[in-house]
Amino acid sequence: MVYATTTELAEYLGTDESSLPEDATRLLERASELIDYITRNRVDVSITEHEKAARKATCAQYEWWAEVGDELGLMSQISSMSIAEFSFSGGSSQQSKLKTVAKRAEQYLYLAGLLYRGVGLV
């Protein structure tokens, strides 16, 4: 299921729908697939809070991919990289899932209760 349309994406980005790239629909589909993966298919679109969080997270993921240019998540597989004087070292492979997810998308999903919050004690 695709959680956001190009119209909703344009509204989220504060731009005109005609200014979106040709592959915007495809990337929204991929972002929705990622949302399903990290939430373990917990999004129930009949619950307004879930639907809104999934839509916003999908748009945020698209926005992040547009910024970093890494829709395939290849950067999450790099443990270290150097270009001229710039150097980058990544974390453990356990953290790689979160590196492929936009922080803002993660926040929307977390606040809607769609991401793991740990064990609660009474």
ZIDAPE-V811605 format. One record per residue. N is the residue number from 1. SS is DSSP state (A for helix, B for strand, O for the rest). PSI is psi in whole degrees, 0 to 359 (none if undefined). OMEGA is omega in degrees with one decimal (NA if undefined). Layout:
N_SS_PSI_OMEGA / N_SS_PSI_OMEGA
//
This chain:
1_O_136_177.5 / 2_O_126_-172.8 / 3_O_348_-179.7 / 4_O_145_176.4 / 5_O_169_176.8 / 6_A_329_176.5 / 7_A_315_178.8 / 8_A_324_177.4 / 9_A_313_179.7 / 10_A_319_177.5 / 11_A_315_179.4 / 12_A_318_-178.1 / 13_A_347_-178.0 / 14_O_39_-178.0 / 15_O_179_177.5 / 16_O_140_-178.6 / 17_A_327_-178.9 / 18_A_344_179.7 / 19_A_355_178.2 / 20_O_148_177.9 / 21_O_161_-178.4 / 22_O_327_-176.1 / 23_O_18_-178.5 / 24_A_318_-180.0 / 25_A_317_178.8 / 26_A_317_-179.3 / 27_A_327_174.5 / 28_A_324_176.0 / 29_A_315_179.9 / 30_A_319_178.7 / 31_A_320_178.0 / 32_A_321_176.8 / 33_A_320_178.2 / 34_A_320_177.6 / 35_A_316_177.3 / 36_A_319_-178.1 / 37_A_309_-174.2 / 38_A_339_176.8 / 39_A_359_-177.1 / 40_O_44_178.4 / 41_O_34_-179.2 / 42_O_354_-178.3 / 43_O_122_176.3 / 44_O_101_-174.7 / 45_O_349_175.2 / 46_O_348_174.8 / 47_O_115_-174.0 / 48_A_316_-179.1 / 49_A_320_177.2 / 50_A_314_-177.3 / 51_A_314_179.6 / 52_A_316_-179.7 / 53_A_318_179.6 / 54_A_320_178.9 / 55_A_311_-179.8 / 56_A_319_-179.8 / 57_A_320_178.3 / 58_A_316_178.2 / 59_A_320_178.5 / 60_A_322_178.5 / 61_A_317_176.8 / 62_A_313_-179.3 / 63_A_318_-179.3 / 64_A_316_176.9 / 65_A_320_179.2 / 66_A_325_-179.9 / 67_A_313_-174.7 / 68_A_345_179.0 / 69_O_36_-176.7 / 70_O_63_-178.4 / 71_O_341_-179.2 / 72_O_352_-179.9 / 73_O_24_-177.6 / 74_A_329_179.5 / 75_A_333_-179.3 / 76_A_344_-179.4 / 77_A_352_-177.2 / 78_O_124_178.5 / 79_O_334_174.7 / 80_B_149_-176.7 / 81_B_143_176.1 / 82_B_135_174.6 / 83_B_114_-175.6 / 84_O_241_-179.4 / 85_O_354_-180.0 / 86_B_135_178.8 / 87_B_142_-179.8 / 88_B_136_174.1 / 89_B_131_-179.4 / 90_O_174_179.7 / 91_O_201_-178.9 / 92_O_163_-180.0 / 93_A_337_178.1 / 94_A_330_-178.9 / 95_A_351_-172.3 / 96_A_329_179.5 / 97_A_316_-178.2 / 98_A_334_178.0 / 99_A_339_179.6 / 100_O_356_-177.8 / 101_O_132_177.5 / 102_O_137_-179.3 / 103_A_318_179.9 / 104_A_321_177.4 / 105_A_316_178.3 / 106_A_319_-179.4 / 107_A_315_178.8 / 108_A_315_-177.2 / 109_A_320_179.8 / 110_A_314_-178.1 / 111_A_336_177.4 / 112_O_3_178.6 / 113_O_22_-176.5 / 114_O_355_176.9 / 115_O_156_-178.3 / 116_O_131_-179.5 / 117_O_5_-179.1 / 118_O_183_-178.3 / 119_O_129_177.5 / 120_O_139_177.9 / 121_O_141_-179.4 / 122_O_none_NA
//
